[in-house]
Amino acid sequence: MNGWSLQDSVGILIVLGITLSAAQAVEGIAQALIVFVGVVIALLWILKFFFEGYTDAITS
């Protein structure tokens, strides 16, 4: 995870903050779907750096 920066951490917090505040505006299944999409986006962002480091370690 050499490429991880403060900007990435802030970006994930912004994505989660926006999705959670948007989820407060709706109710029921729509709220769950909005939260789910935000969590998936954040996890994909984190996993991107994990797998980049993993492939770099394998190829080295």
Secondary structure, DSSP 8 states (H G I E B T S, - for coil): -TT--HHHHHHHHHHHHHHHHHHHTS-THHHHHHHHHHHHHHHHHHHHHHHHHHHHHHH-
